[in-house]
Amino acid sequence: MPRAKIVIAVAAVAVLSGCASVNLEQNLSSANAAANSFTDGKLTLARDRNEQDALRQRASDLLAKPLSQQDAVQLALVNSPSLQAIVAQNWADSSTAAQSGRIANPILSLERVRLGSETEIGRLLSFGLLDLLTLPTRKGIAEQRIKQTQLRLSSDVVDQVTQVRQAWVRAVATQQTLTYTQQVVASAQASAELAKRMQSVGNFNKLDRARQQAFYADTATQLATAQHQVTAAREELVRLLGLDDSQAQQLKLPERLPTLPKEPLSPSDAARQASKGRLDLQLAKADYDAAAQSQGWNTLTTFTDIELGVRRDSVFDAAENTHSTRRGFEISLQLPIFDWGGMRR
């Protein structure tokens, strides 16, 4: 009968221990599904040397041709250390969330005490009773936190991809502006030279020539500004793409931005697309649900803790050649005398 009770108790603990678990591939699939228009389902994490080499080869293939905006996003997904760090940190956060929903391991204490002819061997198996009783609640909270991490991963990836898209537009736009400015400078230089020659033969006065010279000087200043903007925009794009020196030298951008659509989106279509799949609203709701669900549990666990132990002691008396066994249990209760847990709530 005692053995049957033990088996039942172990089985009950095993059933209750079916706790929340985390799977990186599931998190990546969730992020790719939520941000498919941004990632095109290509978000991944390189976990060994072979996967890193495969991603680097993919990056080399993308850099072999002028980089479109969509290719820039794909390059960031496979090459950016920042995006890889976001995915790795999300994996760690999900694991921490799943761990919070698991029951703590039991503690086995063994002792041997000798007094005269008596030898006492004690065995104590203890576990957190409060942890066991609140396991279903903690499992639900852990699952809610895992959902939070999945939504946060999608939100972080969308933010990062948006920065890459904007940086690509700025890099190509400043390059176009530089080309136009160079043409203007060439025209201004020719006008200034023509004004100089015409003044020398008496067809231009000093004021007209000064105007042409001032225009040329102004365009030269604009050229220097445009060159600086090209360098800054390109460096920003290189940083977001995570390119090293050799990769940065391979980077080629299109000469022009894509042609604008013939018709702009209607206000209703723009509003519908903006509100579709609002990750910020989903994340805010998940944060609220997790806080509401864990409020009562946090109040209880920060107030006290209870441990239950099962004891079995064997006493051997060498003088009388006897052997006796004592069985029992003990309960440990944490008394909230000095710390009421108010700062942790």
C-alpha positions, 0 to 999 in steps of 0.5 A, spaced: 500 500 500 505 505 501 508 503 495 502 504 491 501 511 494 508 513 492 507 511 485 501 515 485 504 521 488 510 520 483 505 519 477 501 526 479 508 530 479 509 527 473 503 529 470 503 536 473 510 537 470 508 537 463 510 545 463 511 550 458 516 549 453 520 553 448 522 552 441 526 556 437 523 554 430 516 555 433 518 562 435 521 564 428 515 561 424 511 565 429 515 572 427 515 570 420 508 569 419 506 576 423 511 580 419 511 576 412 511 582 408 517 584 412 522 578 412 519 574 406 519 568 411 527 568 411 528 570 418 533 565 421 539 564 427 545 561 425 547 556 430 553 553 428 559 554 423 556 550 417 549 555 418 554 561 418 558 559 412 551 558 408 548 565 410 555 568 409 555 565 402 548 568 401 550 575 403 556 574 397 550 572 392 546 578 394 552 583 394 554 580 387 549 585 383 546 592 385 542 591 391 535 593 391 530 594 397 528 587 398 535 584 397 537 589 402 532 586 407 534 579 405 541 581 406 540 584 413 536 578 415 542 573 413 548 578 415 546 583 420 549 581 427 544 586 430 538 581 427 542 575 429 543 578 436 535 580 437 533 572 435 538 569 440 536 574 445 529 572 444 531 565 445 534 566 451 528 570 454 523 565 451 527 560 455 527 564 461 519 565 461 518 557 460 523 556 466 519 560 470 513 555 469 517 549 471 516 546 478 523 546 482 527 540 483 526 536 490 531 536 495 534 529 498 538 530 505 542 525 508 545 525 515 548 520 519 549 521 527 552 516 532 551 517 539 554 511 543 552 505 541 547 508 536 547 509 529 542 513 526 541 514 518 536 520 516 533 521 509 529 527 508 526 528 501 523 535 501 520 540 495 516 546 495 509 545 496 507 552 494 510 551 488 507 545 487 500 548 488 501 554 484 504 550 478 497 550 473 497 558 475 505 558 473 504 554 467 499 559 464 503 565 466 509 562 463 505 560 456 503 568 456 510 570 457 512 566 451 507 569 447 510 576 449 517 574 447 514 571 440 510 578 439 516 582 441 521 578 436 516 580 431 516 587 433 523 588 434 524 585 427 519 589 423 523 595 427 530 593 424 527 591 417 524 598 417 530 602 418 534 598 413 528 600 408 529 607 410 536 607 410 536 604 403 532 609 400 536 615 403 542 612 400 540 611 393 536 618 394 543 622 396 546 618 390 541 621 385 542 628 388 549 628 388 549 626 380 544 632 379 548 636 383 555 634 379 551 636 373 549 643 376 556 644 378 559 643 371 553 647 368 555 653 373 562 652 372 561 653 364 557 659 366 562 662 370 568 661 365 563 664 359 562 670 364 569 671 365 571 671 357 565 675 355 567 680 360 574 680 358 571 682 351 566 687 354 560 684 353 559 682 361 560 687 366 563 686 373 556 685 376 553 680 371 560 676 372 560 676 380 553 673 379 555 667 375 561 666 380 557 667 386 552 661 383 558 657 381 561 658 389 554 656 391 553 650 387 560 648 389 558 648 396 552 644 395 556 639 391 560 638 398 554 637 402 551 632 397 558 628 397 558 628 405 550 626 405 552 620 400 558 618 405 553 618 411 547 615 408 552 609 405 555 608 412 548 608 415 546 602 410 553 599 411 552 599 419 544 596 419 546 591 414 552 589 418 557 589 412 565 588 414 570 592 410 570 587 404 563 587 404 562 594 404 567 595 398 562 590 394 556 594 395 553 597 389 546 601 389 541 602 383 542 609 380 535 611 381 529 610 386 524 605 383 518 609 379 513 612 383 506 608 383 501 611 378 496 612 383 497 613 391 493 609 396 486 611 397 485 613 405 481 607 406 486 602 403 492 606 407 488 606 414 486 598 413 493 596 411 496 600 417 491 597 422 492 590 419 496 586 424 498 591 429 503 588 433 504 594 438 496 593 440 497 585 440 504 586 444 500 591 449 494 586 450 499 581 451 503 585 457 496 587 460 494 579 460 500 577 463 501 582 468 493 581 470 494 574 470 501 574 475 498 579 480 495 575 485 500 569 484 506 575 485 502 577 492 502 570 494 509 568 493 513 574 495 509 574 502 511 567 504 514 560 502 512 553 504 516 546 504 514 539 505 518 534 507 518 526 508 522 523 513 525 516 514 530 515 519 533 508 521 536 507 528 541 501 529 543 499 536 549 495 536 549 494 544 542 491 544 543 489 536 536 492 535 534 496 529 528 501 528 525 505 523 521 512 524 517 515 519 514 522 519 514 529 515 515 536 516 513 543 514 517 549 513 514 555 513 517 562 511 515 567 516 514 574 513 517 578 519 523 582 516 521 582 509 514 582 507 515 582 499 512 589 498 518 591 493 517 585 489 510 586 487 
